Amino acid sequence: MKGATIPSVAIMPSPLFLWRFKVVLFLLWGLCCCKISWDSVMRMSVDLRDLFLYEAFLYYNPLLLVALMIWLWGVNLWVFAQSSVNYAKVFDLPQTHLSHREIWRCATWLTLIVPTSMTAYLYLYSHGEVSLAASQPVLLYAILLMILLSPFDMFYLSSRFYFLRTVWRIILPLQAITFPDFFLADIFTSMSKVFSDLERSVCRMVNRQVATIAWFEADSICGSHSVAIPLVLMLPYLCRLFQCLRQYKDTKEKTCLLNALKYSTAIPVIFLSALKYHVHPDQWVGFYRPLWLISSVVNSLYSFYWDIKRDWDLSILTRIFMFKNPSIWTYLLYGQNWVLYWVLGSNLVLRCTWTYKLSAHLRHNYLTVFTIAALEILRRWQWVFFRVENEWNKMTAKQNMEMSSDMPSEGDRLLDSSNHTV
Protein backbone atom coordinates (compact mmCIF):
# COMPACT_ATOMS: atom_id res chain seq x y z
CA MET A 1 0.00 0.00 0.00
CA LYS A 2 1.12 3.50 -0.73
CA GLY A 3 2.41 5.37 2.25
CA ALA A 4 2.85 2.20 4.30
CA THR A 5 6.16 1.97 6.10
CA ILE A 6 8.13 -1.16 5.58
CA PRO A 7 9.65 -2.35 8.86
CA SER A 8 13.39 -2.66 8.80
CA VAL A 9 14.63 -6.17 9.31
CA ALA A 10 17.78 -6.51 11.39
CA ILE A 11 20.29 -8.65 9.62
CA MET A 12 21.92 -10.89 12.21
CA PRO A 13 25.10 -12.77 11.38
CA SER A 14 24.87 -16.53 11.40
CA PRO A 15 26.15 -18.50 14.43
CA LEU A 16 28.80 -20.10 12.22
CA PHE A 17 30.10 -16.67 11.20
CA LEU A 18 30.20 -15.51 14.81
CA TRP A 19 32.06 -18.65 15.84
CA ARG A 20 34.65 -18.17 13.10
CA PHE A 21 35.01 -14.50 14.01
CA LYS A 22 35.69 -15.41 17.65
CA VAL A 23 38.26 -18.00 16.60
CA VAL A 24 40.07 -15.41 14.46
CA LEU A 25 40.10 -12.93 17.35
CA PHE A 26 41.40 -15.64 19.67
CA LEU A 27 44.24 -16.50 17.30
CA LEU A 28 45.15 -12.83 16.83
CA TRP A 29 45.21 -12.35 20.58
CA GLY A 30 47.47 -15.40 20.95
CA LEU A 31 49.88 -14.12 18.32
CA CYS A 32 50.03 -10.70 19.99
CA CYS A 33 50.79 -12.28 23.38
CA CYS A 34 53.52 -14.47 21.87
CA LYS A 35 55.09 -11.52 20.03
CA ILE A 36 55.10 -9.22 23.06
CA SER A 37 56.40 -11.98 25.35
CA TRP A 38 59.18 -12.91 22.92
CA ASP A 39 60.31 -9.31 22.51
CA SER A 40 60.23 -8.83 26.29
CA VAL A 41 62.33 -11.92 26.93
CA MET A 42 64.88 -10.88 24.31
CA ARG A 43 65.34 -7.55 26.11
CA MET A 44 66.56 -9.33 29.24
CA SER A 45 70.17 -10.20 29.85
CA VAL A 46 71.26 -13.75 29.12
CA ASP A 47 72.04 -14.43 32.79
CA LEU A 48 68.54 -13.52 33.99
CA ARG A 49 66.54 -14.75 31.03
CA ASP A 50 66.18 -18.42 31.99
CA LEU A 51 65.76 -17.54 35.66
CA PHE A 52 62.78 -15.27 35.17
CA LEU A 53 61.26 -17.44 32.49
CA TYR A 54 61.22 -20.23 35.06
CA GLU A 55 59.72 -17.91 37.66
CA ALA A 56 56.99 -16.66 35.30
CA PHE A 57 56.29 -20.23 34.27
CA LEU A 58 55.90 -21.27 37.91
CA TYR A 59 53.26 -18.63 38.59
CA TYR A 60 51.18 -19.27 35.50
CA ASN A 61 51.62 -22.92 34.52
CA PRO A 62 49.31 -24.29 37.28
CA LEU A 63 46.51 -22.02 36.09
CA LEU A 64 47.09 -23.12 32.49
CA LEU A 65 46.79 -26.74 33.62
CA VAL A 66 43.56 -25.89 35.44
CA ALA A 67 42.25 -24.31 32.23
CA LEU A 68 43.18 -27.49 30.33
CA MET A 69 41.29 -29.60 32.85
CA ILE A 70 38.20 -27.39 32.52
CA TRP A 71 38.32 -27.60 28.70
CA LEU A 72 38.53 -31.39 28.85
CA TRP A 73 35.79 -31.62 31.46
CA GLY A 74 33.55 -29.74 29.03
CA VAL A 75 34.38 -32.36 26.40
CA ASN A 76 33.43 -35.09 28.89
CA LEU A 77 30.06 -33.47 29.52
CA TRP A 78 29.45 -33.01 25.80
CA VAL A 79 30.08 -36.70 25.11
CA PHE A 80 27.85 -37.72 28.02
CA ALA A 81 25.08 -35.43 26.76
CA GLN A 82 25.26 -37.07 23.32
CA SER A 83 25.18 -40.60 24.76
CA SER A 84 22.84 -42.52 27.03
CA VAL A 85 24.88 -41.79 30.19
CA ASN A 86 22.91 -39.53 32.54
CA TYR A 87 25.85 -37.80 34.22
CA ALA A 88 23.59 -35.37 36.11
CA LYS A 89 22.00 -38.31 37.93
CA VAL A 90 25.38 -39.96 38.56
CA PHE A 91 26.73 -36.82 40.27
CA ASP A 92 23.36 -35.88 41.81
CA LEU A 93 23.54 -32.47 40.17
CA PRO A 94 20.75 -29.88 40.50
CA GLN A 95 18.72 -28.77 37.51
CA THR A 96 20.80 -25.58 37.31
CA HIS A 97 24.07 -27.44 36.74
CA LEU A 98 26.48 -26.08 34.16
CA SER A 99 26.29 -27.44 30.64
CA HIS A 100 29.33 -28.14 28.52
CA ARG A 101 28.91 -24.78 26.78
CA GLU A 102 29.05 -22.92 30.09
CA ILE A 103 32.06 -24.98 31.14
CA TRP A 104 33.81 -24.03 27.91
CA ARG A 105 32.91 -20.38 28.48
CA CYS A 106 34.66 -20.48 31.86
CA ALA A 107 37.67 -22.18 30.29
CA THR A 108 37.80 -19.56 27.54
CA TRP A 109 37.94 -16.68 30.00
CA LEU A 110 40.64 -18.40 32.03
CA THR A 111 42.61 -19.14 28.86
CA LEU A 112 42.42 -15.46 27.93
CA ILE A 113 43.23 -13.97 31.32
CA VAL A 114 46.21 -16.12 32.36
CA PRO A 115 48.45 -15.59 29.28
CA THR A 116 47.52 -11.89 29.23
CA SER A 117 48.73 -11.52 32.82
CA MET A 118 51.89 -13.47 32.01
CA THR A 119 52.58 -11.25 28.99
CA ALA A 120 52.13 -8.12 31.13
CA TYR A 121 54.49 -9.59 33.75
CA LEU A 122 57.27 -10.18 31.21
CA TYR A 123 56.73 -6.85 29.44
CA LEU A 124 56.77 -4.74 32.60
CA TYR A 125 59.81 -6.48 34.04
CA SER A 126 61.82 -6.20 30.82
CA HIS A 127 61.05 -2.47 30.71
CA GLY A 128 62.25 -1.83 34.26
CA GLU A 129 58.85 -1.68 35.99
CA VAL A 130 59.71 -4.34 38.56
CA SER A 131 57.08 -3.41 41.15
CA LEU A 132 54.29 -3.36 38.56
CA ALA A 133 55.52 -6.67 37.16
CA ALA A 134 55.49 -8.25 40.61
CA SER A 135 51.86 -7.17 41.09
CA GLN A 136 50.57 -9.04 38.01
CA PRO A 137 50.49 -12.61 39.39
CA VAL A 138 49.34 -11.31 42.77
CA LEU A 139 46.37 -9.52 41.20
CA LEU A 140 45.53 -12.53 39.07
CA TYR A 141 45.49 -14.94 42.00
CA ALA A 142 43.52 -12.49 44.15
CA ILE A 143 40.86 -11.93 41.47
CA LEU A 144 40.39 -15.64 40.80
CA LEU A 145 40.15 -16.37 44.52
CA MET A 146 37.56 -13.64 45.04
CA ILE A 147 35.49 -14.95 42.14
CA LEU A 148 35.63 -18.49 43.50
CA LEU A 149 34.65 -17.46 47.05
CA SER A 150 32.24 -14.67 46.18
CA PRO A 151 28.90 -15.06 48.05
CA PHE A 152 27.01 -12.96 45.52
CA ASP A 153 24.66 -14.42 42.94
CA MET A 154 27.00 -14.09 39.99
CA PHE A 155 29.53 -16.27 38.18
CA TYR A 156 27.43 -19.44 38.65
CA LEU A 157 26.96 -19.21 42.42
CA SER A 158 25.19 -22.57 42.81
CA SER A 159 27.90 -24.43 40.89
CA ARG A 160 30.67 -22.72 42.85
CA PHE A 161 28.93 -23.62 46.10
CA TYR A 162 28.56 -27.23 44.96
CA PHE A 163 32.27 -27.37 44.13
CA LEU A 164 33.41 -25.75 47.41
CA ARG A 165 31.12 -27.99 49.44
CA THR A 166 32.57 -31.07 47.74
CA VAL A 167 36.12 -29.83 48.39
CA TRP A 168 35.26 -29.34 52.06
CA ARG A 169 33.90 -32.89 52.25
CA ILE A 170 37.15 -34.15 50.69
CA ILE A 171 39.34 -32.32 53.19
CA LEU A 172 37.23 -33.46 56.16
CA PRO A 173 35.64 -36.84 55.31
CA LEU A 174 33.48 -36.90 58.44
CA GLN A 175 30.36 -37.99 56.60
CA ALA A 176 29.40 -40.84 54.31
CA ILE A 177 31.43 -40.68 51.09
CA THR A 178 29.40 -40.06 47.95
CA PHE A 179 30.41 -40.59 44.33
CA PRO A 180 31.17 -36.88 43.68
CA ASP A 181 33.40 -36.83 46.78
CA PHE A 182 35.83 -39.52 45.73
CA PHE A 183 35.50 -38.70 42.03
CA LEU A 184 36.77 -35.14 42.55
CA ALA A 185 39.39 -36.41 45.00
CA ASP A 186 40.69 -38.78 42.31
CA ILE A 187 40.98 -35.85 39.91
CA PHE A 188 42.89 -33.92 42.57
CA THR A 189 45.49 -36.69 42.74
CA SER A 190 46.25 -36.03 39.07
CA MET A 191 46.64 -32.32 39.89
CA SER A 192 49.06 -32.69 42.79
CA LYS A 193 51.69 -30.91 40.71
CA VAL A 194 49.29 -27.99 40.30
CA PHE A 195 48.80 -27.75 44.06
CA SER A 196 52.54 -27.96 44.66
CA ASP A 197 53.27 -25.10 42.25
CA LEU A 198 50.41 -23.06 43.67
CA GLU A 199 51.91 -23.45 47.13
CA ARG A 200 55.31 -22.31 45.91
CA SER A 201 53.78 -19.35 44.07
CA VAL A 202 51.71 -18.21 47.04
CA CYS A 203 54.74 -18.66 49.30
CA ARG A 204 56.75 -16.24 47.15
CA MET A 205 53.90 -13.75 47.03
CA VAL A 206 53.46 -13.80 50.80
CA ASN A 207 57.22 -13.42 51.37
CA ARG A 208 57.50 -10.71 48.68
CA GLN A 209 59.87 -12.71 46.51
CA VAL A 210 58.05 -12.11 43.20
CA ALA A 211 60.33 -10.69 40.47
CA THR A 212 63.39 -11.22 42.67
CA ILE A 213 66.12 -13.84 42.84
CA ALA A 214 65.83 -14.41 46.59
CA TRP A 215 63.69 -17.53 46.04
CA PHE A 216 66.35 -19.06 43.77
CA GLU A 217 68.42 -20.13 46.76
CA ALA A 218 67.58 -23.79 47.35
CA ASP A 219 67.54 -23.48 51.14
CA SER A 220 65.26 -20.42 51.23
CA ILE A 221 61.77 -20.67 52.66
CA CYS A 222 60.29 -20.98 49.17
CA GLY A 223 63.22 -22.81 47.56
CA SER A 224 63.28 -26.13 45.78
CA HIS A 225 64.32 -27.95 48.98
CA SER A 226 61.30 -26.77 50.96
CA VAL A 227 59.58 -29.41 53.07
CA ALA A 228 56.21 -28.02 51.99
CA ILE A 229 56.67 -29.36 48.44
CA PRO A 230 56.42 -33.10 49.27
CA LEU A 231 53.74 -32.40 51.87
CA VAL A 232 51.49 -30.70 49.32
CA LEU A 233 52.17 -33.47 46.81
CA MET A 234 51.02 -36.02 49.39
CA LEU A 235 47.88 -34.11 50.40
CA PRO A 236 45.50 -35.35 47.62
CA TYR A 237 46.59 -38.94 48.19
CA LEU A 238 46.12 -38.64 51.95
CA CYS A 239 42.62 -37.23 51.45
CA ARG A 240 41.74 -40.12 49.18
CA LEU A 241 43.27 -42.56 51.67
CA PHE A 242 41.10 -41.23 54.50
CA GLN A 243 38.04 -41.44 52.25
CA CYS A 244 38.69 -45.13 51.68
CA LEU A 245 39.05 -45.72 55.41
CA ARG A 246 35.80 -43.88 56.00
CA GLN A 247 34.08 -46.03 53.38
CA TYR A 248 35.38 -49.17 55.07
CA LYS A 249 33.99 -47.92 58.39
CA ASP A 250 30.55 -47.50 56.80
CA THR A 251 30.42 -50.57 54.53
CA LYS A 252 32.94 -53.05 55.99
CA GLU A 253 34.00 -53.96 52.43
CA LYS A 254 37.58 -55.19 52.12
CA THR A 255 37.93 -53.57 48.70
CA CYS A 256 37.97 -50.20 50.47
CA LEU A 257 41.10 -51.25 52.36
CA LEU A 258 42.73 -52.45 49.15
CA ASN A 259 41.91 -49.12 47.56
CA ALA A 260 43.39 -47.29 50.55
CA LEU A 261 46.55 -49.38 50.11
CA LYS A 262 46.77 -48.18 46.50
CA TYR A 263 46.86 -44.52 47.52
CA SER A 264 49.31 -45.22 50.33
CA THR A 265 51.84 -46.54 47.77
CA ALA A 266 52.25 -42.99 46.39
CA ILE A 267 53.52 -41.67 49.73
CA PRO A 268 56.87 -43.57 49.71
CA VAL A 269 57.53 -42.35 46.16
CA ILE A 270 57.16 -38.72 47.22
CA PHE A 271 58.91 -39.11 50.57
CA LEU A 272 61.95 -41.04 49.28
CA SER A 273 62.42 -38.61 46.40
CA ALA A 274 62.40 -35.62 48.77
CA LEU A 275 65.09 -37.28 50.90
CA LYS A 276 67.69 -36.63 48.19
CA TYR A 277 67.97 -33.01 49.36
CA HIS A 278 68.42 -34.00 53.00
CA VAL A 279 70.84 -36.98 52.97
CA HIS A 280 74.40 -37.55 51.82
CA PRO A 281 74.72 -38.22 48.04
CA ASP A 282 76.37 -41.61 48.58
CA GLN A 283 73.62 -42.64 50.96
CA TRP A 284 71.01 -41.61 48.39
CA VAL A 285 72.63 -43.59 45.57
CA GLY A 286 73.37 -46.68 47.62
CA PHE A 287 70.22 -47.03 49.69
CA TYR A 288 67.35 -44.59 49.06
CA ARG A 289 67.32 -44.50 45.27
CA PRO A 290 66.75 -48.29 44.91
CA LEU A 291 63.89 -48.01 47.40
CA TRP A 292 62.46 -45.12 45.40
CA LEU A 293 62.60 -47.15 42.18
CA ILE A 294 60.88 -50.13 43.80
CA SER A 295 58.14 -47.97 45.30
CA SER A 296 57.62 -46.25 41.93
CA VAL A 297 57.11 -49.56 40.13
CA VAL A 298 54.71 -50.81 42.81
CA ASN A 299 52.65 -47.62 42.72
CA SER A 300 52.43 -47.53 38.91
CA LEU A 301 51.44 -51.19 38.47
CA TYR A 302 49.01 -51.21 41.38
CA SER A 303 47.30 -48.05 40.10
CA PHE A 304 47.12 -49.46 36.57
CA TYR A 305 45.53 -52.69 37.83
CA TRP A 306 42.95 -50.78 39.87
CA ASP A 307 41.99 -48.58 36.93
CA ILE A 308 41.33 -51.54 34.69
CA LYS A 309 39.82 -53.98 37.14
CA ARG A 310 37.92 -51.80 39.60
CA ASP A 311 37.32 -48.29 38.24
CA TRP A 312 36.48 -49.25 34.66
CA ASP A 313 35.43 -52.91 34.79
CA LEU A 314 36.49 -53.53 31.20
CA SER A 315 35.24 -57.10 31.16
CA ILE A 316 33.14 -55.95 28.20
CA LEU A 317 33.84 -53.11 25.80
CA THR A 318 32.20 -49.95 27.08
CA ARG A 319 29.44 -48.25 25.16
CA ILE A 320 30.22 -44.65 26.09
CA PHE A 321 30.91 -43.67 22.47
CA MET A 322 27.51 -44.82 21.22
CA PHE A 323 25.86 -41.46 20.59
CA LYS A 324 22.09 -40.95 20.47
CA ASN A 325 22.46 -39.56 16.96
CA PRO A 326 25.11 -41.78 15.33
CA SER A 327 27.83 -39.84 13.57
CA ILE A 328 31.26 -40.54 12.17
CA TRP A 329 32.62 -40.54 15.75
CA THR A 330 30.32 -43.41 16.67
CA TYR A 331 31.63 -45.59 13.86
CA LEU A 332 35.24 -44.68 14.64
CA LEU A 333 35.05 -45.29 18.41
CA TYR A 334 32.14 -47.48 19.44
CA GLY A 335 32.87 -51.19 19.56
CA GLN A 336 36.35 -50.82 18.06
CA ASN A 337 39.11 -52.99 19.49
CA TRP A 338 41.74 -50.33 18.93
CA VAL A 339 39.94 -48.12 21.49
CA LEU A 340 40.40 -50.77 24.17
CA TYR A 341 44.05 -51.36 23.22
CA TRP A 342 44.73 -47.62 23.22
CA VAL A 343 43.12 -47.18 26.64
CA LEU A 344 45.13 -50.02 28.17
CA GLY A 345 48.46 -49.04 26.62
CA SER A 346 48.26 -45.28 27.16
CA ASN A 347 47.04 -45.66 30.72
CA LEU A 348 49.97 -47.93 31.61
CA VAL A 349 52.57 -45.63 30.02
CA LEU A 350 51.16 -42.46 31.56
CA ARG A 351 50.82 -44.12 34.95
CA CYS A 352 54.55 -44.77 34.85
CA THR A 353 55.49 -41.29 33.64
CA TRP A 354 53.36 -39.68 36.34
CA THR A 355 55.84 -41.07 38.88
CA TYR A 356 58.38 -38.72 37.30
CA LYS A 357 56.31 -35.74 38.40
CA LEU A 358 55.82 -37.04 41.91
CA SER A 359 59.60 -37.20 42.31
CA ALA A 360 60.94 -33.82 43.36
CA HIS A 361 64.56 -34.65 42.56
CA LEU A 362 63.73 -35.12 38.85
CA ARG A 363 62.05 -31.75 38.33
CA HIS A 364 64.90 -29.85 36.67
CA ASN A 365 63.47 -29.27 33.20
CA TYR A 366 60.24 -27.39 33.84
CA LEU A 367 59.03 -27.76 30.25
CA THR A 368 59.34 -31.54 30.46
CA VAL A 369 57.56 -31.58 33.81
CA PHE A 370 54.77 -29.36 32.43
CA THR A 371 54.34 -31.74 29.48
CA ILE A 372 54.12 -34.76 31.78
CA ALA A 373 51.60 -32.97 34.01
CA ALA A 374 49.50 -32.11 30.94
CA LEU A 375 49.66 -35.75 29.79
CA GLU A 376 48.49 -36.88 33.23
CA ILE A 377 45.49 -34.55 32.91
CA LEU A 378 44.79 -36.11 29.50
CA ARG A 379 45.00 -39.56 31.08
CA ARG A 380 42.54 -38.50 33.76
CA TRP A 381 40.22 -37.08 31.09
CA GLN A 382 40.26 -40.47 29.39
CA TRP A 383 39.69 -42.15 32.75
CA VAL A 384 36.57 -40.03 33.37
CA PHE A 385 34.71 -41.48 30.37
CA PHE A 386 34.92 -45.07 31.52
CA ARG A 387 34.64 -44.38 35.26
CA VAL A 388 31.39 -42.42 34.92
CA GLU A 389 29.92 -44.93 32.50
CA ASN A 390 30.79 -47.80 34.83
CA GLU A 391 28.99 -45.99 37.65
CA TRP A 392 25.98 -45.37 35.41
CA ASN A 393 25.88 -49.07 34.47
CA LYS A 394 25.86 -49.99 38.16
CA MET A 395 23.02 -47.56 38.86
CA THR A 396 20.86 -48.82 35.99
CA ALA A 397 21.54 -52.45 36.91
CA LYS A 398 20.51 -51.74 40.50
CA GLN A 399 17.34 -49.99 39.36
CA ASN A 400 16.45 -52.91 37.09
CA MET A 401 16.91 -55.37 39.95
CA GLU A 402 14.71 -53.29 42.23
CA MET A 403 12.03 -53.04 39.58
CA SER A 404 12.10 -56.78 38.92
CA SER A 405 11.88 -57.55 42.65
CA ASP A 406 8.86 -55.26 43.01
CA MET A 407 6.97 -56.95 40.14
CA PRO A 408 4.85 -59.99 41.21
CA SER A 409 5.85 -63.33 39.80
CA GLU A 410 3.66 -65.41 37.49
CA GLY A 411 2.69 -67.73 40.32
CA ASP A 412 1.67 -64.84 42.54
CA ARG A 413 -0.49 -63.40 39.79
CA LEU A 414 -2.23 -66.79 39.34
CA LEU A 415 -2.84 -67.15 43.05
CA ASP A 416 -4.13 -63.63 43.22
CA SER A 417 -6.52 -64.24 40.32
CA SER A 418 -8.06 -67.27 42.08
CA ASN A 419 -9.44 -65.02 44.80
CA HIS A 420 -11.80 -63.34 42.33
CA THR A 421 -15.18 -64.77 41.44
CA VAL A 422 -16.33 -64.92 37.85
N, C-alpha and C positions, 0 to 999 in steps of 0.2 A: 504493500500500500504506500501511496505517496505520503511523504512526511513522517512515516514511521521510522523510528530509530532502530538501527540494527545493533543489538548488544555485542560488545566486543568480547571475543573469546580469548581467554588467556592461554597462550601456548606454553605448555609445561614440557620440559625436556623429559625424555624417557628415562626410566630407572637404569637401563644399561648405559646410557650416555653419562648419567650422574656417577655411576660406579667407575666408569673409565676415567672420568675427570678427576675423581678422588684419587685413583691409582696414580695418575700422572702427577698430581700435586704431591703425593706421598714420595714418589721417586725423586722429584725435584728437591723436596726438602731433604731427603737422604743425601743427595749429591752435594747440596750446599753444606750440610753438616760435615761430610767427609772432606770437602775442600777446605773449609775453615779450620778444621782440626788438623789436617795435614800441614797447612801453612803455619799454624801455631806451634806444632811440634818442631818443625824445621827451624823456627826462630830460636829455639832453646839451644844451649850448649850441649855438646856431645856427652859430657860427663853427667849432666842432669837429665838428659832426655829419657833414658830407659827408667831411671828412678821415678820420675813423675808420671810416666806412662803407666808404670806398675801401680802407683798410688791412685791415679784416676781410675784405672781398671778395677781396683779393689773396691772403690766406692760405688761404682755403677754396674759392675758385672752381676752382683746378686739380684738387682732389680731387673736387669735384662733377662736373667733366668726365670724370674717370677713372671715376667711378661710372656716368655715362651711357654711356661706351664699354663697360663691363662688361655693363650691362643689354642693350645692343644686340647685343653678341657672343653673349649667351645666346639672343637671338632668331634670330641667324644659325644657331646650332647646332640650335635647334628646327626651323627650316625644313629644314636639311640632313637631320636625322633623319627627317623626314616624307617626304622625297623620295628619289630614287635616287642622290644624291650621297653617296659614302662619304668624308666629310671626315676621319675617323680615318686612313684610308689615304693621303689626300692629304698630311696633315701628319705622317705616320709616328708617330702617337700610340700610347702603350702601352695595354694593356687597362684600366688604372686611370685613364684620362683622365677629366676632369670632364665630366659631362653638363650639359645646359642648366639643369636644376633646381639643380645645385650652383653653377653660375655665377650664377644669379639669387639664390641664398642669399648668396653673397659680396657681390653688389651691394646686397642688402637691408641687410646689416650696415653696409656703407660709407655707404649713404644715411641710415641712422639715426645713425651716430656723428658724421659731419661736421657736419650742422646742429645737433646737440646741443652740440658743442664751440663752434660759432660763437655759439649762443644764450648759453652760459655766458660766453664772452668779452665779449659786449656787455653782459650783465647785471652782471657783476663790475666792468667799467670804469665803467659809468654809476652804480654805487653806491660808487665811490671805492676799490675794491679793485684798484688798478692792477697790483700785482705778481702777484696771483692771476690777473688777466685776461691778463697777458703770458705766463703759464705754460700757458694752454690750447692755443694752436696748437703750442707746443713739445712738450707731452706727446702731442698727437695725432700729430704727425710721428714722434716717437720710437717710439710704440707700433706704428704701421703699419710703420716700418722694421724693428723687431725681429721682427714677425710675418713679414715678407717674407724676412728673412735667417735666421730661426730654423732651427738644424740638427736640431731635435727632430721626431719623427714625429707631428706635429699640424698642423692647418690645411693639409691637402693637401700634404704634403712633396714627393711625387714631381712634382706639377704645378708647385710653386714652383721646384723644381730644374730642371725642363724650361724654364721661363720664364727663369730667371737664366742658364742655360747658353746659351740662344738670344740673350739680350741681350749676353752676353760675346762670342759669335761675331759679333754685329753690330758691336760696338765694335772688335774686332780680327779683321778678315776674313782670317786667315792660312791658312784651310782652304778646301776646295771649298764653294761657296755652295749651300745647299739651299733648297727652297721655303719652309720655315718661316722661314729666315733673312731672305730679302728680303721675305717677306710681312709679318712683324712690323716690319721696317725701314720699309716703306711706310706702315704704320699710324702709326709714330712721326713721320713727316713731317707727318701731319695733327694731331699733338699737340705740335708745336713750341712753340705758345703755352703749353701746360701746362708744358713744361720750362722755358721762360723765366720764368714766374711762380713755379715752384718754386725756381729759382735765386735770384730776388729775395727770396722768403720766407725761405729758408735763410740768405741773406746778412744779413738783418735779425736773425734769431735769433742767429746767430754773433756779430754786432756789438752785440747787446743793444739793438736799436732797436725792439723790439716794444712797442706801446702808448705810443710816443713820437712826437714830430714831427721828430726829427732826420733821419729818412730822407726827409722831404718836400723837403729842399733838393736841387735837381736835380743839383748837382755833388758830392753826397756819394757815399760808396763804394757805397751801395745805391740811389742816385737814378735818375731816369728817363734820365739821360744816360750811364749806366754802359756801358763797352765790353763788359761781359759779356753784356748783353742781345742784341745782334746775333750774338755768337759762339755763344750757346746756341741761338738760332734757326737758325743755319746747321748745327749739329752733326748733326741727323738727315739732312739732305740730303748732307752730306759723307760720312757713313757709307754711305748708299745709293750715292753716287758711287764710293766705293772698292770696294763690292761689285761694281758693274758692271765696273770695271777688273779685278777678280780673275776674274770670269766670262770676260772676254775673254781673259785669260791662259790659262785652262783650255780654252776652247772655240774661240777664234779666230773667233768669230762677230761680224760687224760690227754687228749689232743691239745688242750689248752696249755698244759705243761710242756708238751713237745714244741709247741709254737713259741712259748716263752724261752725255751732253750735255744731256738733259732736266733732270736734277737740278742740273747746273751753272748752268742759267738762273735758278734761285731765288737764287743767291748775289748777283748784282748787285742784285736787288730789295732784299734785306736790307741790303747794304752801302751802296747809294746813299741809302736812306731814313735810315740812321743818320748819314750825313754832315751832315744838316740841323743837328744839334746841335754840329757842330765846324767849320762854315764860315760865312762871312759871309752874311746873308740875301739880299743881291742876287746873290751868286754861286750860291746855291741855286736861286733863282727863274730866273735866266738860263741856267744851264748844267746843274746836277745834276738838277733836277726833270724836265726833258724826257727826260733819259737814264733816270730812274727810271720814267717813264710807258712808254717804249719797252720797257724790260726787263720791265715788268709784263705788257704785252700779249703779248710773245714767250713768257714763261713760262706764261701762262694758256692760250694757244692750243696751244702745243706739248704741254702736259700733257693737254689735252682730246683732242687727236689720238691720243696714246699710249694713253689709257684706252680709246678706242673701237676703235682699230685693233689694238693689241697685247695689252693686258691682257684685254679682253673678247672680241674677235673676234666682233663682232655681225654677221657676214655672214649668219647665220641667227638667227631669234629663239630665245633661250635657253629651256631647258625646266626651269629651276630650280623654277618654281612648280607643277610637275606632281606633286602629292602621291601617295603610295602609296594612301591612302584618299581619293579625291576628295571635296572639300567645297566650300562656297560660295567659299572663297578660290581654289580651282583654277579655277573658272569665271570668276572676276573677273580673275585675273592671267595664267593660262597662255594663251599664244597670242594675247593681245590687243595690238593695235597701239598702243593708248594707253600701254601699259607701256614700249614701246620709245621712243615720243616723249617720255614723261616722263623716262626715264633720260637721253636725249640732252640735252634742254633743261635739266633741273635740274643735271646735271653741268657743263654749260658755264657756267651762271650762278654756281654755287657755286665753280667754279674761279676765276672772276674776282673774286668777293668775298673769297676766301681771301687774295688779294694784299693786301687791306686789313689783314689781321692781321699779315702779314709785315712791314708798313711801320711802324716804330716811331714815326714822326712823326705818324701818324694815330690813335694810341691815346689819345685824350683822354676819350672817353665809355666808361667801363669796362663799362657795361651793353650798349652796342652791340657792343663787342669780344667780350664773353662770348657774345652771341647769334650772332655770326658764327663763333666758335670751335665752338659747339654745332652750328651748321648744317654746318660742315666735318666734324664727327664723324658727322653723319647722312649726308653725302655718302659718307664712307668706309664706313659701314655698308652703304649701297646698293652700293658698289663691291665689297664682299666677296662678295656673292651671285654676281655674274657672274664675278669673278676665280677663285673656287674652282671654280665649275662648269666654266669653261674649262679649268682644270688637270685636272679629273677627266675631261673629254672627251678631252684629250690622252693621259692615262694609259690609258683604255679603248681608244682607237684604237691605241695602241702595243701593248697586250696582244693585241688582235685580229690585228694584223699578225704578231706573233711566233707566235701560234697557227697562223695560216694558212701561215706559212713552214715550220713544223715538220710540218704534215700532208703526206703524200706525194700527188703529183699522180695523175691518172687514168692517165696513161701509165706512171708508175712502178709503180702497182698491177698493171697488166696485164703488165708485164715481170716483175714479181716472181711473179705467178701462173704464168707459163710455166715456172718452174724446178721446179714440183711435178709429180709424176707422178700420173696418175689410176688 
